[in-house]
Amino acid sequence: MQKRQTQNEGDDLAPDDSSPGYVDLQVNGFAGVDFNGHETTTDDIHRACRCIRDDGAEKFCPTVITDDLDRMTSRIQTLVRAIDEDAATADLIAGIHVEGPFINPADGFVGAHPADQVRAANIDDAKRLIDAGAGHVRLFTLAPEQDADGSATRFLADQNIIVAAGHSDASLDDLHRALDHGLSLFTHLGNGCPASLPRHDNIISRVLSVSDRLAVSWIADGHHVPFFALQNYFRVCNDDQIIIVSDAISAASLGPGRHRLGDQWVHVDDDGAAWSADRKHFAGSATSLATMVSLMQHNLRCTDVQLSAWTRTNPLRLLGMT
């Protein structure tokens, strides 16, 4: 699967709508539009959606990350209005992804999320967030260790919402409890965790040990996980459990420079890596899923069947759209 283009009589490339596009479960922003921005309007969202569609998307999930609950609900509501106002936007958005605030607040695991807004999972706050979505919240990422009895995971799963673990240092017991209560995905494994981990008993190894019971998503830009390591991880997982996400931010498609992600500035290097202002960790990705497909073709020699499964078939099946 590649970016949907065909050769015209001239040198320009034009979209080819006959080819199925990719399905991206995690997009924080695109083409200068930040889905977590305070001033983002529905017109901004419509514009970003047009750019995402032109880049080759069939469906995607705009992602709202950890913040004050009032701000999170406001951003979710803005996305809902954008969906309601424009049929093309409604057709492109598969559902809203809420990532946080029930994540691990420790350095490394919290990633680019504001640690002071992280909280333990509870049904009241979960209900408030999904109610703001008016039926459009489709995916919710939390840390299982923040849901000690699994009740929030069960509540969300009972609402037909896909529950993912992420930004987490869940123990094996935490993972098994969450799986028993409805967990079905792990969000961008290998990221949302410290750069240095115990060599054996760590979150990556724990998740891989239960990967026969859940889907696992990865950011395949070559920065978040080196391609040699990504290849090793893929060998452990079944092809039907692998999902590639972009984790794109507003910088995606814009190139190097300073860009916004919520309340923070993100610096994108010449090589496309998106760093937090203190350069201690990555802060989303400046690479689109279409570009990641090309990178995997070049670096991993993946087959077209694998790439189609990882970027379209598997996420559609998880969303219940096949």
Secondary structure, DSSP 8 states (H G I E B T S, - for coil): ----EEE-SSS-EEE-TTS--EEEEEESEETTEETT-TT--HHHHHHHHHHHHHTTEEEEEEEEESS-HHHHHHHHHHHHHHHHH-HHHHHHB--EEEE-SSS--STTTSTTS-GGG-----HHHHHHHHHHTTT-EEEEEE-GGGSTTSHHHHHHHHTT-EEEE-S----HHHHHHHHHTTEEEESSTTSSS-SS--SSSSHHHHHHHTTTSSEEEEE-SSSSS-HHHHHHHHHHS-GGGEEEE--B-TTTTT-SEEEEETTEEEEE-TTS-EEETTSSSB-SBS--HHHHHHHHHHHH---HHHHHIIIIIHHHHHTT--
